[in-house]
Amino acid sequence: MPTPNSAQLEFYPGAHVLIWVVDGKPTVWVQVWGGSDPIPGWADGGMTPKKTTPGRFIIHSRGPHSTHKWPYSMIPWGTRLRVQGGGPHQKEVVMYDAGMIHPRWRPVRDVIPNITTDEIKTYYGELYGETRLYDADGDNIPDRWVFNDFGRWAVRYYEDTNHDGRLDGKEALSGWRP
């Protein structure tokens, strides 16, 4: 039974459905696939790919997510981008806003080695076509980083195995391995 003011996820992998339940009422239905098929012998930092377990899960948190394990997710979704160079004797370089770090603007290729401006343009085109979404100046380079594998927001959740509404005991956050 849900706790007051609770948010839960109900996942049905066979039907490719995820339902967000708030205060016991279904609020959002979305189509999802729920993880990758396992690849024999492959693990990334101790996390072997697997299908998401069907069931009911408690939402722990949601927000932007970045990780050093997936190259396109090292830069948080929505980070400002700009193009530097591109003059007669310079190549265009896509820079990202590193925030408080000096220098503030750094090349994307410092985070994703060997990525080129052309690859960024191609990937943007594959995702957004000619919509110019996130590309106000129409140069086929988004104004913000829109390639994070987790999207704008990641939802961290856990299975409440003892049904007390708290993350405790042997319960663990999704994607977390001790």
Residue pairs with C-beta under 8 A, 6 or more apart in sequence:
1 24
1 163
2 8
2 21
2 23
2 24
3 165
4 23
5 23
6 22
6 23
6 24
6 58
6 165
7 20
7 21
7 22
7 58
7 59
8 20
8 21
8 56
8 57
8 58
8 59
9 18
9 19
9 20
9 21
9 56
9 57
9 59
9 155
9 157
10 18
10 19
10 21
10 55
10 56
10 57
11 17
11 18
11 19
11 32
11 34
11 52
11 53
11 54
11 55
11 56
11 57
12 18
12 19
12 54
13 33
13 34
13 51
13 52
13 54
14 54
16 31
16 32
16 33
16 34
17 29
17 30
17 31
17 32
18 29
18 30
18 31
18 32
18 34
19 26
19 27
19 28
19 29
20 26
20 27
20 28
20 29
20 30
20 59
21 27
34 51
34 52
35 49
35 50
35 51
35 52
36 49
36 50
36 51
37 49
37 51
38 48
38 49
38 50
38 51
39 49
42 48
42 49
44 69
45 69
46 177
47 69
47 175
47 177
53 159
55 159
56 159
56 160
57 157
57 158
57 159
57 160
57 174
58 157
58 158
58 159
58 160
58 165
58 167
59 155
59 156
59 157
60 156
60 157
60 158
60 167
60 173
61 155
61 156
62 153
62 154
62 155
62 156
63 153
63 154
64 76
64 77
64 78
64 148
64 150
64 152
64 153
64 154
65 73
65 76
65 148
65 150
65 153
65 154
66 73
66 74
66 75
66 76
66 148
66 150
67 73
67 74
67 150
68 74
70 149
71 111
71 112
72 112
72 147
72 148
72 149
73 148
73 149
73 150
74 111
74 112
75 96
75 108
75 111
75 112
75 145
75 147
75 148
76 145
76 148
77 144
77 145
77 146
77 147
77 148
77 150
77 151
77 152
77 153
78 144
78 145
78 146
78 152
79 96
79 97
79 144
79 145
80 96
80 97
80 143
80 144
80 145
81 94
81 95
81 96
81 97
81 108
81 141
81 142
81 143
81 144
81 145
82 94
82 95
82 97
82 105
83 92
83 93
83 94
83 95
83 117
83 139
83 141
84 92
84 93
84 94
84 95
84 105
85 91
85 92
85 93
86 92
91 117
92 117
93 107
93 109
93 117
94 107
94 108
94 109
94 117
94 120
94 141
95 105
95 106
95 107
95 108
96 105
96 106
96 107
96 108
96 111
96 145
97 104
97 105
98 104
98 105
98 106
108 115
108 120
109 115
109 116
117 141
120 141
121 140
121 141
123 147
124 135
124 140
124 141
124 142
124 146
125 140
127 146
127 147
128 134
128 135
128 142
128 146
132 138
134 142
134 143
134 144
134 146
135 141
135 142
135 143
136 143
137 143
155 174
156 173
156 174
156 175
157 173
157 174
158 167
158 171
158 172
158 173
158 174
159 171
160 166
160 167
160 171
161 169
161 170
161 171
162 168
162 169
162 171
167 173
172 178
